[in-house]
């Protein structure tokens, strides 16, 4: 312990040991001490010496410190000292804070020292895994130094440490837990650690994003006060930028997770925007960059369009426009807001329409586009702000023909309003002002109003300008060429030439108007043929491009300036090779490649603002075709034009046939749908008919059952009558014989009635069997009428029989009175009573038979009505089936006709293919390179056959 007192405490007597010797003794103490306290004191001493003697501690103590981390895991204090010591020897922060007077060699040596120690530490991957394990300790004295050490390792050797953490089990997940630590110091340093971890590594970025990083970071931003927060908000935004920039997977995850909607409250500003702190400006700047990352033009078009739609629906675009029109906003925030709004509306028709409707809070209100253009053409505005306004105007017109028409309309004579300033007036004012940057910006802006829009190119030819009092107005096209010929600044001439090239490109009418001025072609040829300095070479190249467009899109309507005459002029005055060389000056310019990289105009200084991004695309498209057009002879051009016309005609014919085939396919599809509908209806009718037939069969079964019941009742009545006859044997002979005669007569009448009933049953059965045949409806109706008549006759007969029975009853009563006077009074009265009871029973049975007959009559009527209804349903079903069969035959006929027409069309297409082949042969004879698909297929087939032959030989 005296040793440590000498190191840590006051000075001891005698010579003092050097720093290296002291460190060596401390390292020996760490390696050899058995007591934990001795080792802890030695590590504490090494920590205190590590900043001053960084090299010595790193060279001698690193292995001992790593061993402490592995063996003394139970003591958090010694772990903290060891981690702090390793951080001091690896981190370069202390070296960066040294005096500026230190020479560069010493500074570089200090920077390399941390990299060397880092390489030595990460040679064993287990060391990084050990640090990750220690981060799971909740103790502050272990976790915080571990976070700082790992951050320093990532700063020094980022790629190597990232690869180790990526393959470590649960490595990224352990680091994500730092964001949930309740201690803000650890959480904030964890943000710095994740920033270093996610730099340039898409795999780690995806893992961090799917560990719910977006949710946690946005929660922290909200807790810290959003844009009004401190440095923690800045760190969160930097981490979000790392996760989203150039990572389409994370961008899609961010959008699908509805996190765009949570960005809207960030941009809520009040009426008083003065006195913004530097931290708030930084935070808001990063927030705007985060929005731009989601809608950057380098992203895929589908992802960008989806994010633009979400930003409009959640009100984010509206909030950005509010900042755009607010007062007191700092200039750099306003510039970045303009750039952000530009990319949010770029290529989105809905967002562009909304932006066109935004008005500035002025009296009277002015459109936001007009206010921005006023800033663009004002030379007193900052350069970056004017570039941002130009970019915003370009994005507003990108793929927006409606907006292009509205801008051009403000220049037309019929729509000019002298009481208000329009966008067209501002562009014309900037185009002809004394400021060259305003000239260039206005020319490029007007060129974007004409981009890929033939209608507006023709409309702009109508614009007339009043140059001075007493002189007639001149066209805008003529005024541009006049200024061009006056020899203004290079930036102005470059802007006007880009405008003219965009204007007359693919517009023969504009080419004719340009060539109609007799001074234009001589001016261009003079500019191209002269030998000028380096600054003028770009102007020469643009003049060559303009003259080449006049040749390529010339419709030969002017006799003095046909294609052939212009090419002859080039050959005599300039020379074809010299013309092509001057044309190549454009793409060889150093600023051309910079402008071609991205749509946003970003230039270090106004003097370097020469090329527009869309114009570089136009140059790339036209350079080759113009060179080819200049070298072609008139005969070749004529032949090529003839072939083009022929091919266009054939293409038109093929297009017409294709449209016809599409129409017929649509009709066939419609007919198929109708046929399917009718087939389903037919199936439904068949099902209905089957149900009706089953109901008819049920009625038949019910009728047979009734018939059986009626036969049984008639049999029982006959048996009862026979039994009654045997009961009158005791009566007197004459009366009994008379009664028997009457009974026999009644029996015969009953038998006759039974015969008639059976006959009627046969008729009913016949009617039922004929009910299934729909064509016998008329005959069935007449039979039913006869049946009813016969049933009425049967009823009258039964009534007459009843009257006879009543008469018989009367006679029987008379017989009883006569029998009372005789000698056998008692027997006669008994026989009479028996006879009376028999007659009463017969009468009751006849009454029952009559009621049964009435019931059968009612059933017959019901069956007759049911049969009539069934006949009507069968008739309607039969008519529906006939209609469906007729429509089916019609559809089949139309289908056959369509097939015939398709066969004819296929024959015509085959003829057209043959003609195209013949034309290709003619092109081959003329020396043109024509790629034949059949040759390619034959060559591929030949190669495949050769390969098969080689395989067979090898087998």
PEDAUR-V995350 format. One record per run of one state. SS is the DSSP state (~ for helix, > for strand, _ for the rest). FROM is the first residue (numbers start at 0). LEN is the number of residues. Records with the same first field share a line. If there is no record, write none. Layout:
BEGIN
SS=FROM-LEN ; FROM-LEN
END
This chain:
BEGIN
_=0-1 ; 8-10 ; 32-3 ; 50-3 ; 71-4 ; 90-2 ; 96-7 ; 121-3 ; 134-5 ; 156-1 ; 167-3 ; 180-3 ; 197-4 ; 210-2 ; 223-2 ; 228-2 ; 244-3 ; 256-4 ; 267-10 ; 294-6 ; 313-2 ; 325-5 ; 345-3 ; 357-1 ; 360-5 ; 376-6 ; 397-3 ; 409-13 ; 431-4 ; 450-3 ; 460-3 ; 465-8 ; 485-4 ; 504-3 ; 516-1 ; 529-4 ; 552-6 ; 561-1 ; 574-1 ; 583-1 ; 588-1 ; 597-8 ; 608-4 ; 631-2 ; 728-4 ; 770-3 ; 820-4 ; 925-7 ; 954-1
~=1-7 ; 18-14 ; 35-15 ; 53-18 ; 75-15 ; 92-4 ; 103-18 ; 124-10 ; 139-17 ; 157-10 ; 170-10 ; 183-14 ; 201-9 ; 212-11 ; 225-3 ; 230-14 ; 247-9 ; 260-7 ; 277-17 ; 300-13 ; 315-10 ; 330-15 ; 348-9 ; 367-9 ; 382-15 ; 400-9 ; 422-9 ; 435-15 ; 453-7 ; 475-10 ; 489-15 ; 507-9 ; 517-12 ; 533-19 ; 558-3 ; 562-12 ; 575-8 ; 584-4 ; 589-8 ; 605-3 ; 612-19 ; 633-95 ; 732-38 ; 773-47 ; 824-101 ; 932-22
>=358-2 ; 365-2 ; 463-2 ; 473-2
END
